[in-house]
Amino acid sequence: MTHFRFPAAVVVGSLLAATAAYAASPYAASSPQERAENACLKHRVQPNSTVWELCLSHVTRAYEWDEPALAQQLANAAGHASDSCRDQGYDAETSGYRACVNREMDARSYLNVLGDDNSSNAENVARAQ
């Protein structure tokens, strides 16, 4: 009978270790800041830019409020706002550019909020269907 104690203990210990390893999540939950960084990058916003700071602040807040659809819409608005302000002739290093991006993001986000939150590509209501 003492023969089987050691193998039984090994089997029970192995099962407990396997159960603990299986129950542990392989991915750590990402913070709202990390999720915002990924969303902004996905929508062509470049790190260390004026738009990056604005995108992160708006999108992080949306993730903190547990509004992932709104976060994606805001990141999309940041990407489009940058393009729009450059098309209007603003230099990316000026305060006028920052003000333009802020206005564009606000305007686009107002349109997006009225749209369909279930839209995976964050289309806004101003676009023709």
Backbone as a ProteinNet text record, in pm:
[ID]
protein_1_A
[PRIMARY]
MTHFRFPAAVVVGSLLAATAAYAASPYAASSPQERAENACLKHRVQPNSTVWELCLSHVTRAYEWDEPALAQQLANAAGHASDSCRDQGYDAETSGYRACVNREMDARSYLNVLGDDNSSNAENVARAQ
[TERTIARY]
81.8	0	86.1	198.9	287.4	349.9	350.6	396	325.4	196.7	111.5	93	144.2	127.1	202.6	327.3	407	351.1	321.3	262.9	127.3	49.5	-80.8	-61.1	36.8	64.7	112.3	193	241.2	124.9	35.6	-78.8	-169.4	-199.5	-285.7	-219.1	-90.7	-18.8	-17.4	1.4	0.5	-135.5	-239.6	-375.3	-403.8	-360.5	-381.2	-303.9	-181.2	-101.8	-162.9	-211.4	-274	-402.1	-479.5	-603.3	-574.5	-473.7	-437.6	-388.4	-308.2	-255.8	-367.7	-462.5	-573.5	-665.6	-685.3	-775.3	-715.2	-583.9	-519.4	-535.9	-568.8	-587.3	-451.8	-439.4	-311.6	-281.7	-382.3	-364.8	-405.8	-320.3	-355.3	-452	-546.7	-641.2	-564.2	-587.2	-513.8	-585.2	-506.9	-560.9	-631.2	-717	-780.9	-678.7	-566	-460.8	-402.4	-374.1	-319	-419	-545	-648.4	-662.1	-650.8	-659.3	-541.9	-422.8	-305.8	-325.6	-375.7	-400	-505.7	-612.3	-719.5	-668.6	-591.9	-539.8	-444.1	-358	-266.4	-342.7	-446.7	-528.2	-589.4	-617.6	-681.4	-580.5	-456.4	-350.3	-307.7	-325.3	-276.8	-134.4	-41.6	100.4	138.2	216.3	264.5	348	352.9	430.7	385.6	257.5	202.5	93.9	55.1	-53.3	-181.1	-208.8	-332.3	-325.9	-206.7	-188.7	-236.5	-194.4	-234.3	-385.5	-444.8	-590.6	-662.8	-614.7	-676.7	-671.2	-553.5	-539.6	-631.1	-639	-722.2	-869.6	-919.6	-1061.2	-1090.4	-1006.6	-1032.5	-1012.9	-911.4	-891.5	-1013.3	-1065.5	-1184.4	-1302.2	-1320.9	-1431.7	-1413.7	-1290.1	-1266.9	-1287.6	-1249.4	-1271.9	-1421.6	-1502	-1647	-1710.3	-1627.6	-1673.4	-1761.8	-1714.3	-1782.1	-1689.3	-1665.7	-1569.4	-1611	-1738.6	-1783	-1753.2	-1781	-1751	-1600	-1522.5	-1376.6	-1327.2	-1379.6	-1339.2	-1383.3	-1501.8	-1550.5	-1461.7	-1419.3	-1334.1	-1195.5	-1142.6	-1012.8	-1024	-1133.9	-1159	-1170.8	-1240.3	-1255	-1119.2	-1031.2	-897.8	-817.8	-824	-753.1	-803.1	-934.1	-992.5	-969.6	-970.9	-949.1	-809.7	-713.2	-575.9	-566.3	-625.5	-624.7	-695.3	-809.8	-889	-813.2	-747.6	-676.2	-553.5	-485.7	-373.7	-424.4	-540.1	-598.8	-638	-671	-706.1	-583.2	-464.3	-340.6	-275.4	-322.7	-260.2	-128.8	-29.5	98.4	82.3	128.7	108.5	173.3	264	334.9	274.3	161.1	104.2	-13.7	-43.1	-158.9	-288.8	-286.4	-404.1	-439.4	-336.6	-359.1	-425	-373.5	-430	-576.5	-603.7	-741.2	-830	-776.8	-853.1	-885.1	-784.1	-804.7	-908.7	-899.1	-995.2	-1137.4	-1154	-1287.3	-1338.6	-1248.7	-1287.9	-1327.8	-1249.6	-1283.2	-1417.8	-1440.3	-1569.7	-1683.7	-1668.8	-1775	-1800.7	-1693	-1708.6	-1763.8	-1721.7	-1771.1	-1919.3	-1965.8	-2109.3	-2187.9	-2138.1	-2204.7	-2198.6	-2084.6	-2068.2	-2157.9	-2172.3	-2253.9	-2398.1	-2442.2	-2578.2	-2592.9	-2481.5	-2483.5	-2506.9	-2478.1	-2500.3	-2380.5	-2399.2	-2291	-2243.3	-2323.2	-2284.3	-2197.9	-2175.3	-2095.5	-1950	-1894.3	-1756.4	-1656.7	-1696.3	-1601.2	-1630	-1718.4	-1746.5	-1784.3	-1872.8	-1921.7	-2007.1	-2010.6	-2093	-2220.3	-2310.8	-2441	-2435.4	-2326.3	-2316.9	-2285.9	-2239.5	-2206.5	-2333.2	-2340.1	-2454.9	-2445.5	-2555	-2558	-2561
-120	0	126.3	124	240.2	262	160.3	163	269.8	276.1	359.4	503.3	532.3	668.1	771.4	740.9	837.9	861.7	757.1	782.5	853.3	820.8	886.5	1034.7	1066.6	1206.5	1282.7	1216.8	1279.3	1306.7	1211.9	1227.3	1340.3	1341.5	1445.6	1582.9	1591.1	1717.6	1765.4	1673.4	1708.9	1759.2	1694.9	1738.7	1878.9	1904.9	2037.6	2144.5	2114.3	2210.1	2233.3	2127	2140.7	2222.4	2201.3	2276.6	2424.9	2455.4	2596.2	2661.3	2590	2645.1	2666	2575.4	2586.8	2702.4	2722.2	2827.9	2966.4	2977.1	3107.7	3155.9	3282.2	3339.3	3355.7	3315.4	3331.2	3476.2	3560.7	3700.8	3787.9	3879.6	3975	4076.8	4118.5	4219.9	4348.9	4408.2	4530.5	4650.5	4749.5	4870.4	4955.1	5046	5136.7	5214.7	5250.9	5324.5	5237.8	5110.5	5020.8	4997.9	4981.2	4961.8	5085.9	5204.1	5330	5343.7	5307	5313.9	5225.6	5104.5	5013.6	5068.9	5125.3	5180.5	5298.8	5385.4	5502.6	5458.8	5363.3	5312.1	5248.9	5175.4	5109	5209.8	5329.2	5432.4	5536.2	5493.7	5570.5	5695.4	5698.8	5811.4	5776.3	5865.5	5840.2	5879.1	5792.4	5827.2	5955.4	6021.1	6145.2	6257.1	6262.4	6370.7	6441.5	6557.1	6632.5	6550.4	6484.3	6404.8	6285.6	6230.4	6115.8	6150.5	6265.6	6307.1	6321.8	6386.4	6404.6	6271.3	6186.8	6055.4	5975.6	5968.8	5892.2	5943.4	6074.5	6127.2	6094.3	6111.3	6082.6	5932.7	5853.9	5710	5638.9	5680.2	5620.1	5643.3	5764.4	5795.9	5707.6	5685.8	5600.2	5457	5406.5	5270.8	5266.6	5372.3	5377.1	5374.7	5431.4	5431.4	5302.9	5208.6	5080.4	5100.9	5186.8	5217.6	5187.1	5058.1	5024.5	5073.3	5075.2	5122.8	5272.3	5347.3	5490.7	5512.8	5432.2	5444.6	5425.7	5325.3	5302.2	5417.6	5470.3	5583.1	5706.1	5729.5	5844.4	5827.9	5706.4	5681.5	5703	5656.6	5677.2	5827	5900.1	6044.9	6113.7	6067.1	6127.7	6107.8	5988.7	5962.8	6050.2	6064.1	6146.9	6295.5	6336.3	6477.6	6521.6	6435.6	6468.4	6491.8	6401.4	6415.1	6543.3	6569.9	6686.2	6816.3	6825.6	6948.9	6968.9	6861.5	6874.2	6917.7	6863.5	6902.3	7050.8	7104.3	7245.7	7335.5	7275.3	7353	7384.2	7324.7	7351	7274.9	7339.8	7276.6	7199.3	7075.2	6986.4	7037.1	7130.7	7179.9	7307.8	7351.3	7478.8	7457.9	7563.5	7558.5	7557.7	7617.7	7615.3	7473.7	7391.5	7251.3	7177.1	7199.5	7132.7	7173.6	7302.7	7351	7290.6	7282.6	7223.4	7077.3	7001.8	6858.9	6843.2	6926.9	6920.1	6945.9	7049.8	7080.7	6965.1	6912.3	6802	6678.3	6647.5	6530.2	6549.1	6668.7	6695.3	6680.5	6741.8	6736.2	6592.3	6518.7	6380.3	6290.7	6315.2	6229.8	6256.3	6380.1	6407.1	6327.9	6323.3	6246	6096.3	6049.9	5907.7	5861.6	5942.8	5904.2	5880.7	5954.7	5936.8	5811.1	5754.3	5638.3	5508.3	5400.6	5266.3	5222.8	5201.5	5157.7	5017	4939.6	4802.2	4794.2	4905.2	4906.4	4878.7	4773.1	4736.9	4831.5	4900.9	4991.2	5137.2	5163	5296.1	5395.3	5357.7	5449.8	5556.2	5673.2	5776.5	5798.3	5875.6	5894	5987.6	6059.8	6152.8	6080.5	5959.8	5884.2	5826	5831	5772.8	5620.8	5558.2	5411.3	5351.4
0	0	0	67.6	69.2	-66.8	-146	-283.5	-368.6	-345.6	-431.6	-381.1	-262.7	-209.8	-293.7	-322.9	-398.1	-538.6	-616.4	-748.8	-739.7	-639.7	-623.9	-593.3	-508.6	-475.5	-599.5	-682.6	-805.1	-900.5	-913.7	-1002.2	-952.9	-824.1	-768.4	-783	-755.3	-770.8	-914.5	-1006.6	-1148.8	-1192.4	-1145.9	-1179.6	-1124.9	-1002.6	-944.6	-1023.2	-1059.6	-1136.9	-1274.1	-1337.7	-1469.8	-1460.6	-1356.1	-1337.1	-1317.9	-1237.5	-1214.4	-1342.9	-1419.9	-1545.7	-1647.2	-1651.8	-1745.4	-1708.2	-1577.5	-1531.3	-1549.9	-1549	-1565.5	-1709.1	-1723.8	-1856.5	-1924.4	-2050.3	-2119.1	-2155.4	-2153.9	-2190.1	-2072.8	-2038.3	-1933.5	-1993.2	-1912.4	-1959.2	-1984.5	-2100.4	-2132.4	-2071.5	-2041.1	-1980.1	-2086.9	-2044	-2140.8	-2223.6	-2162.9	-2235	-2346.9	-2317.1	-2419.7	-2532.3	-2495.7	-2597.2	-2684.1	-2620.8	-2695.5	-2791.8	-2747.1	-2834.9	-2958.2	-2935.7	-3048.3	-3143.2	-3088.2	-3172.4	-3253.9	-3191.5	-3263.8	-3374.2	-3345.1	-3447.4	-3563.2	-3530.6	-3632.9	-3729.9	-3679.6	-3762.2	-3811.8	-3829.9	-3894.8	-3819.3	-3690	-3610.9	-3567.8	-3596.3	-3569.8	-3426.9	-3359.3	-3224.2	-3227.6	-3114.5	-3097.3	-3190.5	-3217.2	-3298.3	-3218.4	-3266.3	-3202.1	-3199.8	-3308.2	-3317.3	-3221.7	-3203.3	-3113.4	-2972.6	-2922.2	-2787.4	-2776.2	-2875.2	-2873.5	-2885.3	-2975.1	-2994.3	-2864	-2803.3	-2678.8	-2569.3	-2553.9	-2445.2	-2465.5	-2586.7	-2613.5	-2608.5	-2673	-2685	-2550.6	-2474.4	-2342	-2254.7	-2259.4	-2179	-2219.2	-2347.4	-2392.3	-2341	-2345.6	-2292.6	-2141.6	-2071.2	-1926.8	-1894.7	-1982.4	-1965	-2016.3	-2060.4	-2115	-2237.9	-2327.4	-2453.6	-2570.8	-2601	-2707.2	-2846.2	-2876.2	-3007.8	-3021.9	-2917.2	-2918.3	-2929.5	-2861.2	-2868	-3011.2	-3080.3	-3219.2	-3309.4	-3284.1	-3362.4	-3341.5	-3218.9	-3190.7	-3253.7	-3250.9	-3315.1	-3465.9	-3522.8	-3666	-3696.6	-3611.5	-3629.6	-3622.1	-3534.2	-3522.3	-3650.7	-3707.4	-3832.5	-3945.8	-3956.5	-4061.8	-4036.6	-3909.8	-3876.8	-3918.6	-3896.3	-3935.7	-4085.9	-4162.5	-4309.1	-4352.4	-4293.4	-4330.1	-4302.9	-4188.8	-4154.8	-4243	-4277.9	-4371.9	-4508.8	-4549.5	-4678	-4678.6	-4562.2	-4552.2	-4547.5	-4545.6	-4552	-4418.7	-4311	-4181.5	-4169.8	-4111.7	-4082.3	-3951.5	-3949.7	-3834.6	-3706.4	-3715.8	-3597.3	-3539.5	-3590.5	-3545.2	-3451.5	-3376.5	-3287.1	-3367.4	-3486.8	-3573	-3615.9	-3639.3	-3675.9	-3560.5	-3440.1	-3322.3	-3302.9	-3317.6	-3304.2	-3412.5	-3534.9	-3645.6	-3616.9	-3571.8	-3541.4	-3431.2	-3330.2	-3220	-3269.9	-3353.7	-3410.4	-3496.7	-3581.4	-3670.5	-3590.7	-3487.6	-3404.8	-3336.3	-3284.1	-3219.4	-3319.7	-3436.5	-3537.4	-3582.6	-3610	-3655.8	-3546	-3422.1	-3313.9	-3287.8	-3306.2	-3290.8	-3395	-3516.7	-3620.8	-3590.6	-3542.4	-3512.6	-3399.6	-3296.7	-3181.9	-3224.8	-3326.2	-3374.7	-3459.8	-3502.6	-3591.9	-3517.8	-3585.4	-3533.9	-3451.2	-3320.9	-3233.3	-3266.4	-3335.2	-3366.7	-3491.4	-3554.8	-3676.9	-3643.4	-3700.3	-3669.6	-3734.7	-3838.2	-3903.2	-3869.6	-3775.6	-3723	-3831.6	-3919.9	-4022.8	-3954.4	-4010.1	-3948	-4030.2	-3970.1	-4033.7	-4153.5	-4171.4	-4283.3	-4414	-4406.4	-4528	-4589.1	-4719.1	-4789.4	-4784.8	-4766.5	-4760	-4900.3
[MASK]
+++++++++++++++++++++++++++++++++++++++++++++++++++++++++++++++++++++++++++++++++++++++++++++++++++++++++++++++++++++++++++++++++

